[in-house]
Amino acid sequence: MAKKIAEAQALDLPAAVKQVEIKHLRSMKDEAGKDVSVVDWVEVKDVDVAISDAEAQKASLEAQLAEVEAELVEYNTIKDAE
């Protein structure tokens, strides 16, 4: 799912607290059959929290990648043993 990220205006927070607005988008086809992006939902969070969330997601994806790479080694070993 695509995201559109922009700085958000913090109305009731001090200027030192930066916020981001994250629009979660999904692709659909309109009546004419053209691809369009539709906002699924919008969230606003502290930029430091957003950075921490992104770093945690990156670490999780890197761990998953390491597992898949290990599986590929096993599959190729079996394939080459024929």
C-alpha positions as CSV (number, residue, x, y, z in Angstrom):
1,M,0.0,0.0,0.0
2,A,1.4,3.4,-1.0
3,K,1.8,6.3,1.4
4,K,1.9,10.0,1.0
5,I,3.9,11.7,3.8
6,A,3.8,15.4,4.5
7,E,4.6,17.7,7.4
8,A,1.4,18.3,9.5
9,Q,0.5,21.6,11.2
10,A,0.4,21.1,14.9
11,L,-2.5,23.3,16.0
12,D,-2.3,22.8,19.8
13,L,1.3,21.8,20.2
14,P,4.5,23.9,20.7
15,A,6.3,24.7,17.4
16,A,9.2,22.5,18.5
17,V,7.0,19.4,18.2
18,K,7.0,18.3,14.5
19,Q,4.1,16.2,13.3
20,V,3.7,14.2,10.1
21,E,0.5,13.4,8.2
22,I,0.5,10.0,6.6
23,K,-2.1,9.3,3.9
24,H,-2.5,5.6,3.3
25,L,-3.4,5.2,-0.4
26,R,-4.8,2.3,-2.4
27,S,-5.1,2.0,-6.1
28,M,-8.4,1.5,-7.8
29,K,-9.9,1.8,-11.3
30,D,-12.4,4.6,-12.0
31,E,-15.5,4.2,-14.2
32,A,-13.4,4.9,-17.3
33,G,-10.9,2.1,-16.3
34,K,-8.1,4.5,-15.4
35,D,-5.9,3.8,-12.3
36,V,-6.6,6.2,-9.5
37,S,-5.2,6.6,-6.0
38,V,-7.8,6.7,-3.2
39,V,-7.0,7.8,0.4
40,D,-7.9,4.8,2.6
41,W,-7.1,6.5,5.9
42,V,-5.1,9.4,7.3
43,E,-3.0,9.4,10.5
44,V,-1.0,12.2,12.2
45,K,1.8,11.4,14.5
46,D,4.9,12.9,16.0
47,V,7.8,12.7,13.6
48,D,10.1,11.0,16.1
49,V,7.4,8.3,16.6
50,A,7.1,7.9,12.8
51,I,10.9,7.5,12.5
52,S,10.9,4.9,15.2
53,D,8.1,3.0,13.6
54,A,9.8,3.0,10.2
55,E,13.1,1.8,11.7
56,A,11.3,-1.1,13.5
57,Q,9.6,-2.0,10.3
58,K,12.9,-1.9,8.4
59,A,14.5,-4.2,11.0
60,S,11.6,-6.7,10.7
61,L,11.8,-6.7,6.9
62,E,15.6,-7.2,7.1
63,A,15.1,-10.2,9.3
64,Q,12.5,-11.6,6.9
65,L,14.9,-11.1,4.0
66,A,17.6,-13.0,5.9
67,E,15.2,-16.0,6.4
68,V,14.2,-16.0,2.7
69,E,17.8,-15.9,1.6
70,A,18.6,-18.9,3.8
71,E,15.6,-20.8,2.3
72,L,16.9,-20.0,-1.2
73,V,20.3,-21.4,-0.3
74,E,18.6,-24.7,0.9
75,Y,16.5,-24.9,-2.3
76,N,19.5,-24.3,-4.6
77,T,21.5,-26.9,-2.7
78,I,18.7,-29.5,-3.2
79,K,18.4,-28.5,-6.9
80,D,22.2,-28.7,-7.5
81,A,22.4,-32.2,-5.8
82,E,20.3,-33.8,-8.6
